Amino acid sequence: MAAGGNGCPAGLAARLTLVPVTEKNLRTMLESLPTGCAVLGVALPAGAVPARVALEAAVEGAEFVSCPAGQACPETGSFFAAEPVTRRGAAGSFVLVAFQSVAESARRAALVVETAP
């Protein structure tokens, strides 16, 4: 994520639970986000169930660190505003989460999803 920005708009986490999950809707939402805000997503095939979801962030050039949702990520000046949301559909599921940073240097974020066997 580029440096600077004002983070995510209020209510974005709630929007992730309400917006119909289509490629077009997700693209439109992503294009409307301000600098300093990103939505990370992982598409899962039909029948796959997320068993473990991890949120991670890093300062550019450093190792990723684990980040609890709703709290500042250690040493990064960024955070995941809310718990990830799983949206299920007939063709599969999406795991979505909002990430924000107001740091003055670039940040990286990762959404790691492991599925149940």
Biopython code that builds the backbone (N, CA, C, O; Angstrom):
import numpy as np
from Bio.PDB.StructureBuilder import StructureBuilder

atoms = [
    (1, "MET", "N", (0.846, -1.160, 0.000)),
    (1, "MET", "CA", (0.000, 0.000, 0.000)),
    (1, "MET", "C", (0.896, 1.229, 0.000)),
    (1, "MET", "O", (1.892, 1.285, 0.722)),
    (2, "ALA", "N", (0.541, 2.187, -0.797)),
    (2, "ALA", "CA", (1.316, 3.423, -0.877)),
    (2, "ALA", "C", (1.278, 4.180, 0.447)),
    (2, "ALA", "O", (0.379, 3.989, 1.267)),
    (3, "ALA", "N", (2.256, 5.028, 0.632)),
    (3, "ALA", "CA", (2.333, 5.836, 1.851)),
    (3, "ALA", "C", (1.248, 6.902, 1.868)),
    (3, "ALA", "O", (0.733, 7.311, 0.828)),
    (4, "GLY", "N", (0.916, 7.341, 3.082)),
    (4, "GLY", "CA", (-0.036, 8.432, 3.243)),
    (4, "GLY", "C", (-1.472, 7.970, 3.178)),
    (4, "GLY", "O", (-1.761, 6.775, 3.118)),
    (5, "GLY", "N", (-2.342, 8.916, 3.192)),
    (5, "GLY", "CA", (-3.766, 8.608, 3.131)),
    (5, "GLY", "C", (-4.445, 8.799, 4.470)),
    (5, "GLY", "O", (-3.812, 9.110, 5.479)),
    (6, "ASN", "N", (-5.738, 8.604, 4.448)),
    (6, "ASN", "CA", (-6.552, 8.818, 5.638)),
    (6, "ASN", "C", (-7.179, 7.544, 6.169)),
    (6, "ASN", "O", (-8.048, 7.613, 7.037)),
    (7, "GLY", "N", (-6.776, 6.404, 5.688)),
    (7, "GLY", "CA", (-7.380, 5.158, 6.139)),
    (7, "GLY", "C", (-8.695, 4.894, 5.437)),
    (7, "GLY", "O", (-9.009, 5.522, 4.426)),
    (8, "CYS", "N", (-9.463, 3.962, 5.977)),
    (8, "CYS", "CA", (-10.711, 3.523, 5.360)),
    (8, "CYS", "C", (-11.897, 4.361, 5.828)),
    (8, "CYS", "O", (-11.886, 4.899, 6.935)),
    (9, "PRO", "N", (-12.915, 4.470, 4.983)),
    (9, "PRO", "CA", (-14.118, 5.202, 5.383)),
    (9, "PRO", "C", (-14.871, 4.454, 6.479)),
    (9, "PRO", "O", (-14.808, 3.227, 6.566)),
    (10, "ALA", "N", (-15.574, 5.198, 7.303)),
    (10, "ALA", "CA", (-16.406, 4.601, 8.349)),
    (10, "ALA", "C", (-17.437, 3.686, 7.699)),
    (10, "ALA", "O", (-17.995, 4.016, 6.653)),
    (11, "GLY", "N", (-17.682, 2.562, 8.305)),
    (11, "GLY", "CA", (-18.703, 1.655, 7.797)),
    (11, "GLY", "C", (-18.243, 0.690, 6.727)),
    (11, "GLY", "O", (-19.050, -0.098, 6.233)),
    (12, "LEU", "N", (-16.961, 0.722, 6.348)),
    (12, "LEU", "CA", (-16.511, -0.172, 5.285)),
    (12, "LEU", "C", (-16.665, -1.638, 5.696)),
    (12, "LEU", "O", (-17.098, -2.459, 4.887)),
    (13, "ALA", "N", (-16.322, -1.974, 6.925)),
    (13, "ALA", "CA", (-16.451, -3.365, 7.372)),
    (13, "ALA", "C", (-17.900, -3.842, 7.244)),
    (13, "ALA", "O", (-18.148, -4.976, 6.832)),
    (14, "ALA", "N", (-18.840, -2.988, 7.592)),
    (14, "ALA", "CA", (-20.254, -3.346, 7.455)),
    (14, "ALA", "C", (-20.637, -3.512, 5.986)),
    (14, "ALA", "O", (-21.421, -4.398, 5.647)),
    (15, "ARG", "N", (-20.092, -2.668, 5.117)),
    (15, "ARG", "CA", (-20.377, -2.783, 3.676)),
    (15, "ARG", "C", (-19.929, -4.125, 3.135)),
    (15, "ARG", "O", (-20.568, -4.677, 2.240)),
    (16, "LEU", "N", (-18.826, -4.662, 3.673)),
    (16, "LEU", "CA", (-18.327, -5.953, 3.195)),
    (16, "LEU", "C", (-19.324, -7.078, 3.470)),
    (16, "LEU", "O", (-19.332, -8.090, 2.770)),
    (17, "THR", "N", (-20.157, -6.899, 4.484)),
    (17, "THR", "CA", (-21.159, -7.921, 4.803)),
    (17, "THR", "C", (-22.428, -7.757, 3.981)),
    (17, "THR", "O", (-23.247, -8.675, 3.929)),
    (18, "LEU", "N", (-22.610, -6.591, 3.329)),
    (18, "LEU", "CA", (-23.863, -6.283, 2.645)),
    (18, "LEU", "C", (-23.784, -6.289, 1.128)),
    (18, "LEU", "O", (-24.750, -6.669, 0.468)),
    (19, "VAL", "N", (-22.660, -5.878, 0.560)),
    (19, "VAL", "CA", (-22.531, -5.755, -0.893)),
    (19, "VAL", "C", (-22.633, -7.133, -1.532)),
    (19, "VAL", "O", (-21.904, -8.042, -1.134)),
    (20, "PRO", "N", (-23.526, -7.318, -2.521)),
    (20, "PRO", "CA", (-23.579, -8.607, -3.212)),
    (20, "PRO", "C", (-22.204, -8.933, -3.817)),
    (20, "PRO", "O", (-21.592, -8.097, -4.483)),
    (21, "VAL", "N", (-21.742, -10.144, -3.576)),
    (21, "VAL", "CA", (-20.396, -10.526, -3.993)),
    (21, "VAL", "C", (-20.404, -10.942, -5.460)),
    (21, "VAL", "O", (-20.708, -12.083, -5.808)),
    (22, "THR", "N", (-20.060, -9.978, -6.301)),
    (22, "THR", "CA", (-19.825, -10.242, -7.721)),
    (22, "THR", "C", (-18.520, -9.556, -8.073)),
    (22, "THR", "O", (-18.098, -8.621, -7.392)),
    (23, "GLU", "N", (-17.890, -10.013, -9.123)),
    (23, "GLU", "CA", (-16.628, -9.396, -9.528)),
    (23, "GLU", "C", (-16.814, -7.904, -9.802)),
    (23, "GLU", "O", (-15.976, -7.089, -9.414)),
    (24, "LYS", "N", (-17.900, -7.551, -10.464)),
    (24, "LYS", "CA", (-18.157, -6.146, -10.793)),
    (24, "LYS", "C", (-18.335, -5.312, -9.521)),
    (24, "LYS", "O", (-17.748, -4.237, -9.399)),
    (25, "ASN", "N", (-19.146, -5.804, -8.567)),
    (25, "ASN", "CA", (-19.366, -5.047, -7.328)),
    (25, "ASN", "C", (-18.080, -4.871, -6.540)),
    (25, "ASN", "O", (-17.805, -3.786, -6.028)),
    (26, "LEU", "N", (-17.289, -5.934, -6.441)),
    (26, "LEU", "CA", (-16.034, -5.831, -5.706)),
    (26, "LEU", "C", (-15.079, -4.853, -6.388)),
    (26, "LEU", "O", (-14.436, -4.047, -5.715)),
    (27, "ARG", "N", (-14.983, -4.916, -7.704)),
    (27, "ARG", "CA", (-14.094, -4.003, -8.434)),
    (27, "ARG", "C", (-14.527, -2.559, -8.230)),
    (27, "ARG", "O", (-13.690, -1.686, -8.001)),
    (28, "THR", "N", (-15.835, -2.300, -8.312)),
    (28, "THR", "CA", (-16.346, -0.943, -8.118)),
    (28, "THR", "C", (-16.011, -0.442, -6.716)),
    (28, "THR", "O", (-15.586, 0.702, -6.550)),
    (29, "MET", "N", (-16.200, -1.296, -5.704)),
    (29, "MET", "CA", (-15.899, -0.901, -4.329)),
    (29, "MET", "C", (-14.411, -0.622, -4.172)),
    (29, "MET", "O", (-14.033, 0.375, -3.556)),
    (30, "LEU", "N", (-13.561, -1.488, -4.721)),
    (30, "LEU", "CA", (-12.118, -1.302, -4.584)),
    (30, "LEU", "C", (-11.652, -0.012, -5.248)),
    (30, "LEU", "O", (-10.784, 0.681, -4.718)),
    (31, "GLU", "N", (-12.220, 0.311, -6.398)),
    (31, "GLU", "CA", (-11.839, 1.527, -7.117)),
    (31, "GLU", "C", (-12.265, 2.792, -6.382)),
    (31, "GLU", "O", (-11.705, 3.862, -6.619)),
    (32, "SER", "N", (-13.247, 2.680, -5.495)),
    (32, "SER", "CA", (-13.746, 3.853, -4.782)),
    (32, "SER", "C", (-13.018, 4.114, -3.465)),
    (32, "SER", "O", (-13.277, 5.126, -2.813)),
    (33, "LEU", "N", (-12.114, 3.222, -3.062)),
    (33, "LEU", "CA", (-11.441, 3.379, -1.771)),
    (33, "LEU", "C", (-10.384, 4.471, -1.818)),
    (33, "LEU", "O", (-9.691, 4.618, -2.825)),
    (34, "PRO", "N", (-10.252, 5.238, -0.741)),
    (34, "PRO", "CA", (-9.249, 6.305, -0.700)),
    (34, "PRO", "C", (-7.838, 5.744, -0.464)),
    (34, "PRO", "O", (-7.673, 4.581, -0.094)),
    (35, "THR", "N", (-6.843, 6.582, -0.681)),
    (35, "THR", "CA", (-5.461, 6.218, -0.365)),
    (35, "THR", "C", (-5.387, 5.879, 1.114)),
    (35, "THR", "O", (-5.965, 6.569, 1.953)),
    (36, "GLY", "N", (-4.668, 4.807, 1.421)),
    (36, "GLY", "CA", (-4.549, 4.380, 2.807)),
    (36, "GLY", "C", (-5.562, 3.319, 3.200)),
    (36, "GLY", "O", (-5.634, 2.927, 4.365)),
    (37, "CYS", "N", (-6.350, 2.849, 2.231)),
    (37, "CYS", "CA", (-7.369, 1.842, 2.505)),
    (37, "CYS", "C", (-7.334, 0.782, 1.407)),
    (37, "CYS", "O", (-7.211, 1.102, 0.224)),
    (38, "ALA", "N", (-7.443, -0.475, 1.810)),
    (38, "ALA", "CA", (-7.490, -1.572, 0.847)),
    (38, "ALA", "C", (-8.407, -2.662, 1.389)),
    (38, "ALA", "O", (-8.558, -2.817, 2.601)),
    (39, "VAL", "N", (-9.009, -3.406, 0.487)),
    (39, "VAL", "CA", (-9.753, -4.596, 0.868)),
    (39, "VAL", "C", (-9.001, -5.780, 0.286)),
    (39, "VAL", "O", (-8.752, -5.847, -0.917)),
    (40, "LEU", "N", (-8.646, -6.705, 1.156)),
    (40, "LEU", "CA", (-7.985, -7.930, 0.730)),
    (40, "LEU", "C", (-9.031, -9.019, 0.636)),
    (40, "LEU", "O", (-9.960, -9.059, 1.443)),
    (41, "GLY", "N", (-8.893, -9.900, -0.335)),
    (41, "GLY", "CA", (-9.861, -10.974, -0.496)),
    (41, "GLY", "C", (-9.211, -12.239, -1.000)),
    (41, "GLY", "O", (-8.227, -12.202, -1.738)),
    (42, "VAL", "N", (-9.776, -13.362, -0.590)),
    (42, "VAL", "CA", (-9.363, -14.675, -1.064)),
    (42, "VAL", "C", (-10.615, -15.397, -1.540)),
    (42, "VAL", "O", (-11.588, -15.516, -0.795)),
    (43, "ALA", "N", (-10.592, -15.878, -2.778)),
    (43, "ALA", "CA", (-11.710, -16.645, -3.332)),
    (43, "ALA", "C", (-11.488, -18.122, -3.016)),
    (43, "ALA", "O", (-10.393, -18.650, -3.208)),
    (44, "LEU", "N", (-12.531, -18.774, -2.534)),
    (44, "LEU", "CA", (-12.483, -20.204, -2.223)),
    (44, "LEU", "C", (-13.461, -20.939, -3.129)),
    (44, "LEU", "O", (-14.533, -20.417, -3.434)),
    (45, "PRO", "N", (-13.104, -22.138, -3.559)),
    (45, "PRO", "CA", (-14.029, -22.902, -4.404)),
    (45, "PRO", "C", (-15.255, -23.367, -3.619)),
    (45, "PRO", "O", (-15.242, -23.392, -2.389)),
    (46, "ALA", "N", (-16.297, -23.729, -4.334)),
    (46, "ALA", "CA", (-17.524, -24.220, -3.699)),
    (46, "ALA", "C", (-17.192, -25.384, -2.777)),
    (46, "ALA", "O", (-16.418, -26.272, -3.136)),
    (47, "GLY", "N", (-17.775, -25.372, -1.602)),
    (47, "GLY", "CA", (-17.567, -26.449, -0.641)),
    (47, "GLY", "C", (-16.387, -26.251, 0.288)),
    (47, "GLY", "O", (-16.303, -26.917, 1.319)),
    (48, "ALA", "N", (-15.480, -25.360, -0.046)),
    (48, "ALA", "CA", (-14.320, -25.114, 0.820)),
    (48, "ALA", "C", (-14.763, -24.303, 2.038)),
    (48, "ALA", "O", (-15.566, -23.375, 1.934)),
    (49, "VAL", "N", (-14.219, -24.677, 3.183)),
    (49, "VAL", "CA", (-14.561, -23.999, 4.436)),
    (49, "VAL", "C", (-13.283, -23.447, 5.056)),
    (49, "VAL", "O", (-12.328, -24.197, 5.262)),
    (50, "PRO", "N", (-13.246, -22.146, 5.359)),
    (50, "PRO", "CA", (-12.038, -21.604, 5.994)),
    (50, "PRO", "C", (-11.857, -22.203, 7.391)),
    (50, "PRO", "O", (-12.755, -22.131, 8.229)),
    (51, "ALA", "N", (-10.689, -22.793, 7.626)),
    (51, "ALA", "CA", (-10.394, -23.377, 8.937)),
    (51, "ALA", "C", (-9.564, -22.416, 9.781)),
    (51, "ALA", "O", (-9.690, -22.382, 11.005)),
    (52, "ARG", "N", (-8.716, -21.638, 9.117)),
    (52, "ARG", "CA", (-7.869, -20.684, 9.817)),
    (52, "ARG", "C", (-7.688, -19.470, 8.927)),
    (52, "ARG", "O", (-7.422, -19.593, 7.732)),
    (53, "VAL", "N", (-7.836, -18.295, 9.522)),
    (53, "VAL", "CA", (-7.617, -17.043, 8.808)),
    (53, "VAL", "C", (-6.610, -16.234, 9.619)),
    (53, "VAL", "O", (-6.789, -16.028, 10.820)),
    (54, "ALA", "N", (-5.551, -15.777, 8.956)),
    (54, "ALA", "CA", (-4.523, -14.979, 9.627)),
    (54, "ALA", "C", (-4.396, -13.632, 8.935)),
    (54, "ALA", "O", (-4.476, -13.542, 7.710)),
    (55, "LEU", "N", (-4.198, -12.590, 9.726)),
    (55, "LEU", "CA", (-3.989, -11.236, 9.229)),
    (55, "LEU", "C", (-2.558, -10.847, 9.541)),
    (55, "LEU", "O", (-2.104, -11.013, 10.673)),
    (56, "GLU", "N", (-1.833, -10.328, 8.544)),
    (56, "GLU", "CA", (-0.437, -9.967, 8.725)),
    (56, "GLU", "C", (-0.136, -8.649, 8.026)),
    (56, "GLU", "O", (-0.769, -8.305, 7.028)),
    (57, "ALA", "N", (0.836, -7.917, 8.557)),
    (57, "ALA", "CA", (1.253, -6.655, 7.943)),
    (57, "ALA", "C", (2.759, -6.501, 8.102)),
    (57, "ALA", "O", (3.381, -7.141, 8.950)),
    (58, "ALA", "N", (3.333, -5.635, 7.265)),
    (58, "ALA", "CA", (4.771, -5.405, 7.327)),
    (58, "ALA", "C", (5.110, -4.019, 6.818)),
    (58, "ALA", "O", (4.436, -3.467, 5.950)),
    (59, "VAL", "N", (6.171, -3.477, 7.382)),
    (59, "VAL", "CA", (6.797, -2.279, 6.836)),
    (59, "VAL", "C", (7.551, -2.739, 5.602)),
    (59, "VAL", "O", (8.108, -3.837, 5.595)),
    (60, "GLU", "N", (7.582, -1.930, 4.567)),
    (60, "GLU", "CA", (8.270, -2.294, 3.327)),
    (60, "GLU", "C", (9.687, -2.785, 3.626)),
    (60, "GLU", "O", (10.462, -2.103, 4.296)),
    (61, "GLY", "N", (10.013, -3.980, 3.119)),
    (61, "GLY", "CA", (11.346, -4.539, 3.298)),
    (61, "GLY", "C", (11.529, -5.351, 4.569)),
    (61, "GLY", "O", (12.609, -5.898, 4.791)),
    (62, "ALA", "N", (10.506, -5.447, 5.408)),
    (62, "ALA", "CA", (10.608, -6.195, 6.672)),
    (62, "ALA", "C", (9.726, -7.441, 6.610)),
    (62, "ALA", "O", (8.921, -7.602, 5.693)),
    (63, "GLU", "N", (9.892, -8.316, 7.597)),
    (63, "GLU", "CA", (9.092, -9.531, 7.699)),
    (63, "GLU", "C", (7.657, -9.194, 8.132)),
    (63, "GLU", "O", (7.425, -8.199, 8.818)),
    (64, "PHE", "N", (6.709, -10.027, 7.725)),
    (64, "PHE", "CA", (5.325, -9.863, 8.150)),
    (64, "PHE", "C", (5.188, -10.206, 9.626)),
    (64, "PHE", "O", (5.874, -11.094, 10.134)),
    (65, "VAL", "N", (4.289, -9.488, 10.317)),
    (65, "VAL", "CA", (3.952, -9.782, 11.705)),
    (65, "VAL", "C", (2.450, -10.040, 11.790)),
    (65, "VAL", "O", (1.674, -9.495, 11.006)),
    (66, "SER", "N", (2.054, -10.866, 12.735)),
    (66, "SER", "CA", (0.651, -11.179, 12.960)),
    (66, "SER", "C", (-0.061, -9.952, 13.524)),
    (66, "SER", "O", (0.488, -9.233, 14.359)),
    (67, "CYS", "N", (-1.287, -9.723, 13.060)),
    (67, "CYS", "CA", (-2.061, -8.559, 13.496)),
    (67, "CYS", "C", (-3.444, -8.991, 13.959)),
    (67, "CYS", "O", (-4.194, -9.587, 13.185)),
    (68, "PRO", "N", (-3.790, -8.706, 15.192)),
    (68, "PRO", "CA", (-5.162, -8.980, 15.630)),
    (68, "PRO", "C", (-6.112, -7.939, 15.027)),
    (68, "PRO", "O", (-5.785, -6.754, 14.960)),
    (69, "ALA", "N", (-7.271, -8.387, 14.596)),
    (69, "ALA", "CA", (-8.252, -7.462, 14.024)),
    (69, "ALA", "C", (-8.683, -6.444, 15.070)),
    (69, "ALA", "O", (-8.882, -6.777, 16.238)),
    (70, "GLY", "N", (-8.825, -5.187, 14.626)),
    (70, "GLY", "CA", (-9.299, -4.126, 15.498)),
    (70, "GLY", "C", (-8.238, -3.501, 16.380)),
    (70, "GLY", "O", (-8.546, -2.618, 17.180)),
    (71, "GLN", "N", (-6.987, -3.942, 16.249)),
    (71, "GLN", "CA", (-5.892, -3.380, 17.041)),
    (71, "GLN", "C", (-4.753, -2.995, 16.111)),
    (71, "GLN", "O", (-4.636, -3.529, 15.008)),
    (72, "ALA", "N", (-3.920, -2.073, 16.554)),
    (72, "ALA", "CA", (-2.760, -1.675, 15.745)),
    (72, "ALA", "C", (-1.837, -2.860, 15.535)),
    (72, "ALA", "O", (-1.569, -3.621, 16.464)),
    (73, "CYS", "N", (-1.353, -3.013, 14.314)),
    (73, "CYS", "CA", (-0.373, -4.058, 14.025)),
    (73, "CYS", "C", (0.962, -3.630, 14.631)),
    (73, "CYS", "O", (1.355, -2.471, 14.497)),
    (74, "PRO", "N", (1.654, -4.537, 15.288)),
    (74, "PRO", "CA", (2.924, -4.175, 15.923)),
    (74, "PRO", "C", (3.908, -3.538, 14.942)),
    (74, "PRO", "O", (4.179, -4.092, 13.877)),
    (75, "GLU", "N", (4.431, -2.391, 15.303)),
    (75, "GLU", "CA", (5.518, -1.714, 14.588)),
    (75, "GLU", "C", (5.229, -1.361, 13.132)),
    (75, "GLU", "O", (6.167, -1.165, 12.359)),
    (76, "THR", "N", (3.955, -1.273, 12.735)),
    (76, "THR", "CA", (3.676, -0.989, 11.325)),
    (76, "THR", "C", (2.871, 0.278, 11.077)),
    (76, "THR", "O", (2.848, 0.763, 9.946)),
    (77, "GLY", "N", (2.203, 0.839, 12.098)),
    (77, "GLY", "CA", (1.369, 2.012, 11.863)),
    (77, "GLY", "C", (0.172, 1.714, 10.991)),
    (77, "GLY", "O", (-0.300, 2.585, 10.261)),
    (78, "SER", "N", (-0.325, 0.487, 11.060)),
    (78, "SER", "CA", (-1.461, 0.078, 10.242)),
    (78, "SER", "C", (-2.319, -0.885, 11.052)),
    (78, "SER", "O", (-1.916, -1.349, 12.118)),
    (79, "PHE", "N", (-3.524, -1.182, 10.523)),
    (79, "PHE", "CA", (-4.360, -2.167, 11.200)),
    (79, "PHE", "C", (-5.480, -2.662, 10.306)),
    (79, "PHE", "O", (-5.836, -2.040, 9.306)),
    (80, "PHE", "N", (-6.025, -3.811, 10.706)),
    (80, "PHE", "CA", (-7.215, -4.378, 10.095)),
    (80, "PHE", "C", (-8.374, -3.921, 10.965)),
    (80, "PHE", "O", (-8.433, -4.252, 12.150)),
    (81, "ALA", "N", (-9.295, -3.162, 10.385)),
    (81, "ALA", "CA", (-10.339, -2.497, 11.160)),
    (81, "ALA", "C", (-11.319, -3.453, 11.829)),
    (81, "ALA", "O", (-11.857, -3.129, 12.888)),
    (82, "ALA", "N", (-11.563, -4.611, 11.247)),
    (82, "ALA", "CA", (-12.551, -5.550, 11.789)),
    (82, "ALA", "C", (-12.148, -6.971, 11.428)),
    (82, "ALA", "O", (-11.231, -7.196, 10.638)),
    (83, "GLU", "N", (-12.848, -7.915, 12.019)),
    (83, "GLU", "CA", (-12.617, -9.327, 11.697)),
    (83, "GLU", "C", (-12.922, -9.577, 10.222)),
    (83, "GLU", "O", (-13.777, -8.905, 9.646)),
    (84, "PRO", "N", (-12.231, -10.538, 9.606)),
    (84, "PRO", "CA", (-12.561, -10.902, 8.222)),
    (84, "PRO", "C", (-14.001, -11.396, 8.115)),
    (84, "PRO", "O", (-14.557, -11.946, 9.065)),
    (85, "VAL", "N", (-14.588, -11.192, 6.950)),
    (85, "VAL", "CA", (-15.963, -11.592, 6.667)),
    (85, "VAL", "C", (-15.923, -12.696, 5.623)),
    (85, "VAL", "O", (-15.234, -12.570, 4.611)),
    (86, "THR", "N", (-16.650, -13.770, 5.859)),
    (86, "THR", "CA", (-16.774, -14.833, 4.852)),
    (86, "THR", "C", (-18.139, -14.711, 4.207)),
    (86, "THR", "O", (-19.166, -14.760, 4.884)),
    (87, "ARG", "N", (-18.142, -14.553, 2.892)),
    (87, "ARG", "CA", (-19.379, -14.439, 2.109)),
    (87, "ARG", "C", (-19.497, -15.697, 1.257)),
    (87, "ARG", "O", (-18.620, -15.977, 0.439)),
    (88, "ARG", "N", (-20.571, -16.454, 1.441)),
    (88, "ARG", "CA", (-20.761, -17.707, 0.720)),
    (88, "ARG", "C", (-21.747, -17.527, -0.428)),
    (88, "ARG", "O", (-22.710, -16.765, -0.341)),
    (89, "GLY", "N", (-21.471, -18.259, -1.508)),
    (89, "GLY", "CA", (-22.355, -18.271, -2.662)),
    (89, "GLY", "C", (-22.341, -19.650, -3.281)),
    (89, "GLY", "O", (-21.564, -20.510, -2.864)),
    (90, "ALA", "N", (-23.189, -19.873, -4.270)),
    (90, "ALA", "CA", (-23.288, -21.183, -4.909)),
    (90, "ALA", "C", (-21.985, -21.586, -5.589)),
    (90, "ALA", "O", (-21.629, -22.765, -5.601)),
    (91, "ALA", "N", (-21.278, -20.618, -6.152)),
    (91, "ALA", "CA", (-20.048, -20.921, -6.885)),
    (91, "ALA", "C", (-18.809, -20.952, -5.992)),
    (91, "ALA", "O", (-17.724, -21.310, -6.453)),
    (92, "GLY", "N", (-18.957, -20.586, -4.730)),
    (92, "GLY", "CA", (-17.811, -20.559, -3.824)),
    (92, "GLY", "C", (-17.976, -19.462, -2.798)),
    (92, "GLY", "O", (-19.055, -18.889, -2.648)),
    (93, "SER", "N", (-16.905, -19.179, -2.101)),
    (93, "SER", "CA", (-16.936, -18.172, -1.044)),
    (93, "SER", "C", (-15.812, -17.166, -1.228)),
    (93, "SER", "O", (-14.830, -17.427, -1.921)),
    (94, "PHE", "N", (-15.974, -16.018, -0.597)),
    (94, "PHE", "CA", (-14.927, -15.016, -0.517)),
    (94, "PHE", "C", (-14.673, -14.722, 0.950)),
    (94, "PHE", "O", (-15.615, -14.610, 1.734)),
    (95, "VAL", "N", (-13.413, -14.598, 1.325)),
    (95, "VAL", "CA", (-13.042, -14.093, 2.637)),
    (95, "VAL", "C", (-12.511, -12.688, 2.380)),
    (95, "VAL", "O", (-11.577, -12.517, 1.598)),
    (96, "LEU", "N", (-13.092, -11.680, 3.028)),
    (96, "LEU", "CA", (-12.753, -10.278, 2.794)),
    (96, "LEU", "C", (-12.392, -9.591, 4.096)),
    (96, "LEU", "O", (-12.947, -9.909, 5.148)),
    (97, "VAL", "N", (-11.457, -8.646, 4.028)),
    (97, "VAL", "CA", (-11.096, -7.860, 5.202)),
    (97, "VAL", "C", (-10.562, -6.501, 4.745)),
    (97, "VAL", "O", (-9.894, -6.401, 3.716)),
    (98, "ALA", "N", (-10.864, -5.462, 5.521)),
    (98, "ALA", "CA", (-10.369, -4.106, 5.238)),
    (98, "ALA", "C", (-9.054, -3.884, 5.982)),
    (98, "ALA", "O", (-8.920, -4.244, 7.151)),
    (99, "PHE", "N", (-8.092, -3.287, 5.288)),
    (99, "PHE", "CA", (-6.778, -2.961, 5.859)),
    (99, "PHE", "C", (-6.556, -1.469, 5.666)),
    (99, "PHE", "O", (-6.850, -0.924, 4.602)),
    (100, "GLN", "N", (-6.038, -0.809, 6.698)),
    (100, "GLN", "CA", (-5.794, 0.620, 6.545)),
    (100, "GLN", "C", (-4.476, 1.041, 7.172)),
    (100, "GLN", "O", (-3.983, 0.440, 8.127)),
    (101, "SER", "N", (-3.927, 2.107, 6.586)),
    (101, "SER", "CA", (-2.675, 2.666, 7.083)),
    (101, "SER", "C", (-2.680, 4.170, 6.849)),
    (101, "SER", "O", (-3.117, 4.651, 5.804)),
    (102, "VAL", "N", (-2.188, 4.898, 7.839)),
    (102, "VAL", "CA", (-1.985, 6.342, 7.694)),
    (102, "VAL", "C", (-0.494, 6.641, 7.842)),
    (102, "VAL", "O", (-0.101, 7.787, 8.063)),
    (103, "ALA", "N", (0.326, 5.607, 7.720)),
    (103, "ALA", "CA", (1.777, 5.743, 7.866)),
    (103, "ALA", "C", (2.363, 6.561, 6.710)),
    (103, "ALA", "O", (1.780, 6.647, 5.629)),
    (104, "GLU", "N", (3.509, 7.146, 6.963)),
    (104, "GLU", "CA", (4.149, 7.983, 5.955)),
    (104, "GLU", "C", (5.070, 7.205, 5.025)),
    (104, "GLU", "O", (5.720, 7.798, 4.164)),
    (105, "SER", "N", (5.136, 5.872, 5.189)),
    (105, "SER", "CA", (5.886, 5.028, 4.259)),
    (105, "SER", "C", (5.020, 3.830, 3.892)),
    (105, "SER", "O", (4.035, 3.532, 4.568)),
    (106, "ALA", "N", (5.395, 3.154, 2.828)),
    (106, "ALA", "CA", (4.589, 2.056, 2.300)),
    (106, "ALA", "C", (4.441, 0.913, 3.307)),
    (106, "ALA", "O", (5.327, 0.669, 4.126)),
    (107, "ARG", "N", (3.307, 0.224, 3.229)),
    (107, "ARG", "CA", (3.014, -0.930, 4.066)),
    (107, "ARG", "C", (2.552, -2.079, 3.183)),
    (107, "ARG", "O", (2.038, -1.864, 2.086)),
    (108, "ARG", "N", (2.741, -3.309, 3.673)),
    (108, "ARG", "CA", (2.250, -4.495, 2.982)),
    (108, "ARG", "C", (1.289, -5.220, 3.912)),
    (108, "ARG", "O", (1.447, -5.179, 5.132)),
    (109, "ALA", "N", (0.293, -5.884, 3.334)),
    (109, "ALA", "CA", (-0.685, -6.630, 4.128)),
    (109, "ALA", "C", (-0.924, -7.979, 3.482)),
    (109, "ALA", "O", (-0.798, -8.136, 2.268)),
    (110, "ALA", "N", (-1.274, -8.957, 4.319)),
    (110, "ALA", "CA", (-1.571, -10.299, 3.814)),
    (110, "ALA", "C", (-2.780, -10.859, 4.548)),
    (110, "ALA", "O", (-2.928, -10.691, 5.758)),
    (111, "LEU", "N", (-3.632, -11.522, 3.794)),
    (111, "LEU", "CA", (-4.760, -12.273, 4.315)),
    (111, "LEU", "C", (-4.463, -13.724, 3.972)),
    (111, "LEU", "O", (-4.444, -14.088, 2.796)),
    (112, "VAL", "N", (-4.232, -14.550, 4.972)),
    (112, "VAL", "CA", (-3.874, -15.950, 4.770)),
    (112, "VAL", "C", (-5.057, -16.811, 5.183)),
    (112, "VAL", "O", (-5.514, -16.744, 6.324)),
    (113, "VAL", "N", (-5.559, -17.631, 4.239)),
    (113, "VAL", "CA", (-6.707, -18.479, 4.533)),
    (113, "VAL", "C", (-6.321, -19.930, 4.271)),
    (113, "VAL", "O", (-5.900, -20.293, 3.173)),
    (114, "GLU", "N", (-6.477, -20.752, 5.311)),
    (114, "GLU", "CA", (-6.278, -22.196, 5.167)),
    (114, "GLU", "C", (-7.647, -22.853, 5.251)),
    (114, "GLU", "O", (-8.458, -22.500, 6.107)),
    (115, "THR", "N", (-7.901, -23.801, 4.371)),
    (115, "THR", "CA", (-9.200, -24.472, 4.349)),
    (115, "THR", "C", (-9.139, -25.806, 5.095)),
    (115, "THR", "O", (-8.079, -26.415, 5.238)),
    (116, "ALA", "N", (-10.301, -26.232, 5.558)),
    (116, "ALA", "CA", (-10.404, -27.519, 6.253)),
    (116, "ALA", "C", (-10.219, -28.640, 5.232)),
    (116, "ALA", "O", (-10.631, -28.502, 4.080)),
    (117, "PRO", "N", (-9.608, -29.736, 5.642)),
    (117, "PRO", "CA", (-9.404, -30.860, 4.705)),
    (117, "PRO", "C", (-10.717, -31.528, 4.308)),
    (117, "PRO", "O", (-10.714, -32.483, 3.531)),
]
sb = StructureBuilder()
sb.init_structure("model")
sb.init_model(0)
sb.init_chain("A")
sb.init_seg("    ")
for serial, (resi, resn, name, xyz) in enumerate(atoms, 1):
    if name == "N":
        sb.init_residue(resn, " ", resi, " ")
    sb.init_atom(name, np.array(xyz, "f"), 0.0, 1.0, " ", f" {name:<3s}", serial, name[0])
structure = sb.get_structure()
